[in-house]
Amino acid sequence: MKKEDLPQDQSAITGVFRDYCYVKDKDGKYTTDLSIGWDVKKQALDNAWEDINDRVQEAAALVKSGEKSPIYYFMEKKLMDLIVLSGYTGFWKMTIKRHFKPSVFATLSDEKLVVYAKAFDISLEELKSFKG
């Protein structure tokens, strides 16, 4: 691709991230340049963020209906999975799954909840008071 043809389409990551691309300069030699994005990538990212937002909304609804604890919601909101959350907290995956149950969450000590709050970068009060 020629340097002047390098896409510079606005996207959700404009100003945050730029792509490093190989292009041909006016003499036909390969060089590098930065692109702020292109439409195909923008559409793929927009679709991915829509899926993420749907998962977060579904998690909030599950907390609101009493099926899951706030830990599940914040795990989804912070784009974590069980492996990542386990790494941040030091809790086993099966322990975290157990903490997803509202009845178990209600019995957790503040000491354990602080570990989750730190992992989610929120306050203990925010974790305890989230209702969906």
C-alpha positions as CSV (number, residue, x, y, z in Angstrom):
1,M,0.0,0.0,0.0
2,K,1.2,3.5,-0.8
3,K,1.9,5.9,2.1
4,E,-0.8,8.3,0.8
5,D,-3.4,5.4,0.8
6,L,-2.9,4.5,4.4
7,P,-6.3,4.5,6.1
8,Q,-6.9,7.2,8.7
9,D,-10.5,6.4,9.6
10,Q,-11.9,7.5,13.0
11,S,-12.8,4.7,15.5
12,A,-13.3,4.1,19.2
13,I,-9.6,3.9,19.8
14,T,-8.7,7.1,18.0
15,G,-6.3,9.0,20.2
16,V,-5.6,5.9,22.3
17,F,-3.9,3.5,19.9
18,R,-2.4,3.7,16.5
19,D,-1.4,0.9,14.1
20,Y,2.2,0.6,12.9
21,C,2.0,-0.2,9.2
22,Y,4.5,-0.9,6.4
23,V,3.9,1.3,3.3
24,K,5.7,2.3,0.2
25,D,7.0,5.8,0.0
26,K,7.0,8.0,-3.2
27,D,10.2,6.2,-4.4
28,G,8.6,2.8,-4.0
29,K,10.7,1.8,-1.0
30,Y,9.2,0.2,2.1
31,T,8.9,2.4,5.1
32,T,6.6,2.6,8.1
33,D,3.9,5.0,9.1
34,L,1.1,5.2,11.7
35,S,-2.6,4.8,11.0
36,I,-5.4,5.9,13.4
37,G,-7.6,3.1,12.1
38,W,-9.6,1.9,9.2
39,D,-13.3,1.1,8.7
40,V,-13.0,-2.7,8.7
41,K,-11.1,-2.7,12.0
42,K,-13.6,-0.1,13.4
43,Q,-16.5,-2.4,12.6
44,A,-14.8,-5.4,14.2
45,L,-14.0,-3.4,17.3
46,D,-17.5,-2.0,17.5
47,N,-19.0,-5.5,17.2
48,A,-16.7,-6.7,20.0
49,W,-17.6,-3.8,22.3
50,E,-21.3,-4.5,21.6
51,D,-20.8,-8.1,22.7
52,I,-18.9,-7.0,25.8
53,N,-21.6,-4.5,26.7
54,D,-24.3,-7.2,26.3
55,R,-22.4,-9.5,28.6
56,V,-22.1,-6.7,31.2
57,Q,-25.8,-5.8,31.0
58,E,-26.7,-9.5,31.3
59,A,-24.4,-9.8,34.4
60,A,-26.1,-6.8,35.9
61,A,-29.5,-8.4,35.3
62,L,-28.4,-11.6,36.9
63,V,-27.3,-9.7,40.0
64,K,-30.6,-7.8,40.1
65,S,-32.6,-11.0,39.8
66,G,-30.6,-12.6,42.7
67,E,-29.0,-15.3,40.5
68,K,-25.4,-14.0,40.8
69,S,-23.4,-11.9,43.2
70,P,-21.7,-8.5,42.4
71,I,-18.4,-10.4,42.0
72,Y,-19.7,-11.9,38.8
73,Y,-20.8,-8.5,37.5
74,F,-17.5,-6.7,38.2
75,M,-15.6,-9.6,36.7
76,E,-17.5,-9.1,33.4
77,K,-17.3,-5.3,33.6
78,K,-13.5,-5.4,34.1
79,L,-13.1,-7.8,31.2
80,M,-11.8,-10.6,33.4
81,D,-12.4,-14.4,33.4
82,L,-12.0,-16.9,36.2
83,I,-8.3,-17.4,35.4
84,V,-7.5,-13.7,35.5
85,L,-9.6,-13.0,38.6
86,S,-7.9,-16.0,40.3
87,G,-4.5,-14.6,39.5
88,Y,-5.4,-11.2,40.9
89,T,-7.1,-12.5,44.1
90,G,-5.2,-15.7,44.9
91,F,-8.6,-17.5,45.2
92,W,-9.1,-20.8,43.4
93,K,-11.4,-20.7,40.4
94,M,-13.9,-23.0,42.2
95,T,-13.9,-20.7,45.2
96,I,-14.7,-17.8,43.0
97,K,-17.5,-19.7,41.3
98,R,-18.9,-20.3,44.8
99,H,-18.6,-16.6,45.6
100,F,-20.8,-15.9,42.6
101,K,-23.7,-17.3,44.6
102,P,-25.5,-14.5,46.4
103,S,-26.1,-16.6,49.5
104,V,-22.3,-17.3,49.8
105,F,-21.4,-13.7,48.9
106,A,-23.5,-12.4,51.8
107,T,-21.4,-14.4,54.2
108,L,-18.0,-13.3,52.9
109,S,-15.8,-11.4,55.4
110,D,-14.8,-7.8,54.6
111,E,-11.2,-9.2,54.4
112,K,-12.1,-11.4,51.4
113,L,-14.3,-8.7,49.8
114,V,-11.4,-6.2,50.0
115,V,-9.3,-8.6,48.0
116,Y,-12.0,-8.5,45.3
117,A,-12.4,-4.8,45.5
118,K,-8.7,-4.2,44.9
119,A,-8.8,-6.6,42.0
120,F,-11.7,-4.7,40.5
121,D,-10.2,-1.3,41.4
122,I,-13.3,-0.3,43.3
123,S,-14.2,0.5,46.9
124,L,-15.4,-2.1,49.3
125,E,-18.6,-0.2,49.7
126,E,-19.2,-0.2,45.9
127,L,-18.8,-3.9,45.8
128,K,-21.1,-4.6,48.8
129,S,-23.8,-2.1,47.7
130,F,-24.1,-3.1,44.0
131,K,-27.6,-4.3,43.2
132,G,-27.6,-4.6,39.5
